[in-house]
Amino acid sequence: MALNIVWIAFFLIAFVVAMYKLIVLGDTHIFQDMVNSTFDAAKTAADISLGLIGIMTLWLGIMKIGERGGVVRAFSRLVRPVFSKLFPEIPPDHPAGGSILMNFSANMLGLDNAATPLGLKAMKELQELNTEKDTASNAMIMFLVLNASSLTLLPISIMAYRSQVKIPAANPADVFLPILLATFFSTLTGLVSVAIYQRINLFQKALLLPLGGLTLVIGALLYFFSQLPAAEVNTISEVLSNFLLFSVIIAFIVLAMIRKVNVYSAFIDGAVEGFQIAIKIIPYLVAILVAVAVFRVSGCMDYLIQGIAAVFHALGVNTDFVPALPVALMKPLSGSGARGLMVEIMNQYGADSFPGRVACVIQGSTETTFYVLAVYFGSVNIKKTRYTLQCALLAELAGIVAAIIIAYIFFHHS
């Protein structure tokens, strides 16, 4: 529903602005430019989608190897001690616990196709424990806020898009580490905000040691990179990002071998899914890129960016990140809409431009909050969501702010 309204608004607002330019400013080419932009955007969307086939086929194949090799189960066992403290309402052997752990693990690994069914299953099982059937329980709120805060370890689709836009990235994986750092702050903020509401003691040993240790590691990484010269930041970040990504591939293969999985067969099965996904996204990408192109060519996007830039400039803040902010504004409403804006920004400025990289880090560090809450709560007929939205949006804001600051540390060298 939200994307429907936004999509229509893009066209109607663009039409009004174009009429103003035609009648008041005498711009007789504005409508021709807008019509031409629809053809160009549709072609760009198709080109990008077709270019994604190889990349999505590769990575979905790798993901399937990891899935069958037991990576999701390994993640679940790793976080179980922390989980039991964050969800005290769930009995130790209740199936909801396993579904939530599997959902979190699948989300971290970018296995969206597996994560959503597991999440819906978890909500159904949590509803069985819920004493007020129309009101969100504490466990539901914690689950959804952490789900919506988007802790992602492998931003596969973002790296794929970075390699397929008009001005592709020299190293599509250079945003891997910044996204990992930014999404950590989003998740941590969501966790702390819900814990405050639910009066969960975060200083108990089972929570303090892993969370505190992880926070120290993230802080040390940010401090380390902030002290390096610009050239060294790029070099070390690229080496570390690509090393970690290839290490993941090796770990998935080795685990699958240990479990006697047919690695090649698993890869092919996952690759087939990747091919199907790449083809399916063509109409969605065409729809959003055409709407964004009309909005931009009409001048609306420029007016929006100039207005936001003026506010930050008046506050004395560097405004180089402002062209990427439309992604942040769209992401809570629509993942595909934000993805289209991210692609548009990379097409306009280049994937390796500062706005292009900021847009990617924002896209990877936040989630479609309204969509997640609507789908998950709607699946179990929850009408009273209590403080879920406030905590989820706070986590989203933290992710956006962290993404911008981290992008300045890694990519802003002037």
Sequence and secondary structure as in RCSB ss.txt:
>XXXX:A:sequence
MALNIVWIAFFLIAFVVAMYKLIVLGDTHIFQDMVNSTFDAAKTAADISLGLIGIMTLWLGIMKIGERGGVVRAF
SRLVRPVFSKLFPEIPPDHPAGGSILMNFSANMLGLDNAATPLGLKAMKELQELNTEKDTASNAMIMFLVLNASS
LTLLPISIMAYRSQVKIPAANPADVFLPILLATFFSTLTGLVSVAIYQRINLFQKALLLPLGGLTLVIGALLYFF
SQLPAAEVNTISEVLSNFLLFSVIIAFIVLAMIRKVNVYSAFIDGAVEGFQIAIKIIPYLVAILVAVAVFRVSGC
MDYLIQGIAAVFHALGVNTDFVPALPVALMKPLSGSGARGLMVEIMNQYGADSFPGRVACVIQGSTETTFYVLAV
YFGSVNIKKTRYTLQCALLAELAGIVAAIIIAYIFFHHS
>XXXX:A:secstr
 HHHHHHHHHHHHHHHHHHHHHHTS  TTHHHHHHHHHHHHHHHHHHHHHHHHHHHHHHHHHHHHHHHTTHHHHH
HHHHHHHHHHH TTS TT HHHHHHHHHHHHHHTT HHHHHHHHHHHHHHHHHH SSTTB  HHHHHHHHHHHTT
  S  HHHHHHHTTSSS  SSGGGGHHHHHHHHHHHHHHHHHHHHHHHT  TTSHHHHHHHHHHHHHHHHHHHHH
HTS HHHHHHHHHHHHHHHHHHHHHHHHHHHHHTT  HHHHHHHHHHHHHHHHHHHHHHHHHHHHHHHHHHHTTH
HHHHHHHHHHHHHHTT   TTGGGHHHHHHTTT HHHHHHHHHHHHHHH TTSHHHHHHHHHHHH   HHHHHHH
HHHHTT  B TTHHHHHHHHHHHHHHHHHHHHHHHH   
